């Protein structure tokens, strides 16, 4: 469970890095480098295995918690063969097991949830970079057209002004 905790801390750090507001050019440069080297696909394969492992860990901890709760229910009826000290020790051990099992459930659940959040943030970042590149491309394509239209508009206006000046001279 130490590994799950370490993985959760790593996920929190990565999420923090992804949500820090940084200048657009720097963010786009980093995202382009990540997507150029196709790190997303390589990381995605590992992430699938981690997701499966966390799902199994979550299922195991839920099962363990249910077993402990069932055992507590069975021993709720006083066993006449047990002394008070034995009963107290058994009760304390069950409480410790239940606490650890519930803690592990939360660790696995939060790690799994944060893994999905990180994947979605990365997808949105990639879409954002692709859309910005498309905007830049479209802007670059429309600048010559706008310049051409501006020249045509200026020529039309000059012709109109010349025509008015000629009419005034007459």
Steps between C-alpha positions, in 0.01 A plus 500: 500500500803720527532476122139608453561794734818597310309474172225723642758761599652482151155548347435800723831653392427442131150644536643804676752551219228464235268756657760767579433799277802547273543720192325363195815474289683300767202270557458443126873435456499239778183339367642484146816332628298245697273426204788502247682222680170310526540475876123500537464161333793351691369629831147392409603132484656521846200695629265221392695246706512736796123554468439125503729453802327783689158359413603160640646668810176692549293182463729317746472772762123516469485121540731519802287771661187291450669193652602698807150643539354148468745367759411785739133416458563131573698578814249757620327222687703437813700177484486343850837329445690828458630705788459874509867556408478265203180666380652846541816398312295347218288815481807728487662291227183508294481878536860530378432272204184692415683834517779377271255346258296821478818708462613275216158532336533877501858487370410272211180693422670840499790368291261354246294819485806722465631278222180564303527875571860513374406313182218745432720805567757364254230441237372855543854639480561312175171622352585854605839490329352352183226765487750782554715366216190491279416859595852613415483322166163653414619844608808468281282396205254790541761779533584507125130501415433789741798693361371440147151617595641808669698588183189448285293715737764776492507490119120522484499795738776675301299450181190646668695800628657561156157475341356757742795732445456480123129576532579804713744630238236478232 
